[in-house]
């Protein structure tokens, strides 16, 4: 059978039926759109409103935090040029501390605002949030266990900064390392040791901190003299040297209290130790101790008081010469009947008693 015969035998489509079906489908679509367009519009407007409010709120909060940090830095710079500015305020320390706190607060604010907005957008789409929140909770627990050291370091750094346990320029003893703080981070603190080395200390590893730069320091000097010296003269010499030192710069600023002679710290047969202390500016105790030793040594020398370990002790009177010093020790061989002499005497030859 030819193709033309097949085409002729096939039923021809009815134009009227196809147009009616198309019109019916179009009407159904138009009705469905008309029924749901208000829902779509309200959902879209709700999402736009949520996003706009979240972005605006995030911008305002971050701007307020930035202005607060800038105002804190300006106040620190304002007092830096005063007499007590360098003593009470460390501009670099305040700047790093305020910037770290501002960074943490801005990050927390952004996370809370944008996270809440994302959940509200998903809720606007009629998405069930219970499985999503449960999965996020499980993932957070797994991440917390896997990166617990990182989380511990971060949280320890945040609390160290908020509590102002130490800052840039402080000399601290962190247990695992000690030195001057050159940078404070949320995870790692950088210290410069006494020999110039740089220590990177994780904040989570620090169990205790000894800050040697907060409050005040104590300078202690031990003065060791002979036990025959007059204690009152020793006290007067030390007090005079300390009073002269307290009137001169820069020691007048570094000494925060009078130099005190506490008294005898130890009494031995050949020496006695006088303890001297003074309250000093934080971190300046070593320099004060060195200068105080220098001045005390000069004052004692001027007063004729000799310190043990500085000048050798000399006898007050020359001892008389021992007349027996040039005599030799008595010898056991001087006596002919001593066992030593008899042992060295030659044995006489035997004599023949039975002569034939």
Secondary structure by P-SEA (a helix, b strand, c coil): ccaaaaaaacccccaaaaaaaaaaaaaaaaaaaaacaaaaaaaaaaaaaaaaaaaaaaaaaaaaaaaaaaaaaaaaaaacccccccccccaaaaaaaaaaaaaaaaaaaaaaaaaaaaaaaaaaacccaaaaaaaaaaaaaaaaaaaaaaaaaaaaaaaaaaaccccccccccccccccccccccccbbbbbcccccccccccccccbbbbccccbbbbbbbbbbcccccaaaaaaaaaaaaaaaaacccccccccccccccccccccccbbbbbbbbbbcccaaaaaaaaaaaaaaaaaaaacccccccccccccccccccccccccccccccccccaaaaaacccccccccccc
